[in-house]
Amino acid sequence: MSETASSAWHFATFAFLITALLFARAGLYADRASRPGLRAIVSSLFQVALVALVYAVVSGQPVLQIGMDTPQVTAELLTDCARTLLTTPALLGLARDGGWWVLGVADAASAECLRDVPMSQDDTGAVTLAALRDTGISVKLVEELLDVDTVDDIPLVRAACRSESRFAHVTREV
């Protein structure tokens, strides 16, 4: 197994363990009738992301963060982003609405400059890019994508998804 594959396997195992533990702590494996619902899932996933980020900072690992409103993203696209991050200090995939759908930094500590970037704004992508570049970090821009912010976005994003995807299936009537 290559060093890259071994590293990815190690981190995937870590991420799965953290996700399973935090989901269990939130009661997400309880009987369906007594599960806490979507808020607990989102909260647990946020906690997983936070733990993974702390781990990355402490261990000097790169970080690749993806937004949750881009269901058309494929494993191949994420793999391309991860490979790009091996050769550049940072990458950013802007969203057409002014935000971003993916952000990667080779050194997690370099993300400190993003602490005050406002999220979910019309200029979040531009402000993120400027914050990275203002600290001297070279940023590779990757493919721009649509994301789902309103019901009106659904048909366009669905058209970019594989026809057999869960998103395409559950939004057919929209």
Beta strands, then each sheet from edge to edge (+ up, - down):
strand 1: 63-66
strand 2: 90-95
strand 3: 100-105
strand 4: 139-145
sheet 1: 1+ 3- 2+ 4+
end
